Amino acid sequence: MKLSTLIKSLLISCLWGVFFVAPPAAMAQPAPTPQPYMPCSGINKVDQKFPVAGPEETHWLICWEAVPKQGLVIHWAFFRTAPTAKWVQIFWDARVSDIFVPYHDNSHRFYDMSGYTFVLQPVGAADCPAPLGGTPLGGVVCKEVRDRGLAWKHDANVRRGQEVALWGALGAANYNYVMEWSFRDDGIVMGRVGATATNWPPDPMMTHMHNPLWRLDIDLDGFPNDSVKFGTHKESGPLGTDTEPLIANESGEDWDPHAFNQLNIYDANLKNKRGDASSLQLIALPTGGLSRHQEPFTQHDFWVTRYKPTEMWAANLPAYISPPEPVSNSDIVVWYKGSVHHHPRDEDGEFVDGYWKGDALIMWTGWMLKPHNLFDHNPLHP
């Protein structure tokens, strides 16, 4: 549970005023910026520089925790764009709030997190092999430091990227939900949930939806003075325009693939060395589409709320914004709903002697959190 805003303010003040020690003024090489205080240690603290081999270019600090009912939770995350750059806070708390699973025949409408107390399942060498960059953490989480593919290519010049991923599998009765958080060398964060394991045994061929809903408490460079704008693209004849109107009050927003909608999170004071305002862009990465159900909290894809420590469950979002409070220059939380449309197929399994046998291949949905003007140049380019 997140601390009160007052305590949070005191912690941030300490973080910048006490835990940072300025490097000596005269040095041949500037010293790396000292790490901020982190409320975790041991296996729960991930300290990952990039590239993995060679001089540092970028750096992540991350706290994680395995929480019953909530699975794999990210508590704090900081990013540094260069060894001598300031550490910028990205998350105070990031988690999957719930996974809503309605069946097409209305036989069940499961809340696979808030309705139960499921826990992360064991992870070992088979899940998390060391030769592929894996390290099991606490027996329930896998940390993978891995190649993420091409970062950029220009004719014969090329650069591959790297990332550190944390994942765990929530055991939800017959289903496993793989919760993955990936932190990339270019500052991008990728969040996704994958549904796998066994179809509902009483009716394994009934089509249904898996709707993970993420609660992302983004504290860009600290919690005060954050605002959210609604990125929108429009075509008119041969011309295109892009706007980002301010979301002044708590609300739910709809994603339109033709409008390239996204939530753009700004801090009032954060700029790069060019003087450009820095932001984070929350971008939907749907797999096929985004659902709508009769439940009011499923009627929007994005939500923006003012931070309150008791507001944790996605099903209560309509109540959280009634009446809507101002969210401009405040401590904000953004929410996103993804969808997996699971139409059972022969590849999921089969009946053997009257019993269903088999495990469904994993089906993913998720989002991207992309820096915009956080760097003042391409961080992975010579």
Buried (B, 14 or more C-beta within 10 A) or exposed (E): EBBEBEEBBEBBEEBEEEEBEEEEEEEEEEEBBEBBBBEBEEBBBBEBBBBBEEEEBBBBBBBBBBBEEBBBBBBBBBBBBBBEBBBBBBBBBBBBBBBBBBBEEEEEBBBBBBBBEBBBBEBEEEBBBEEEBBBBBBEBBBBBBBEBEEBEEEEEEEBBBBBBBBBBBBBBEBBBBBBBBBBBBBBBBBBBBBBBBBBBEEBBBBEBBBBBBBBBBBBBBBBBBBBBBBBBBEEEEEEEEEEBEEBEBBBBBEBEEEBBBBBBBBBEEBEBEEEEBBBBBBBBBBBEEBBEBEBEBBBBBBBBBBBBBEBBBBBBBBEBBEEBEEBBEBBBBBBBBBBBBBEBEEEBBEEEEEEBEBBBEBBBBBBBBBBBBBBBEEBBEE
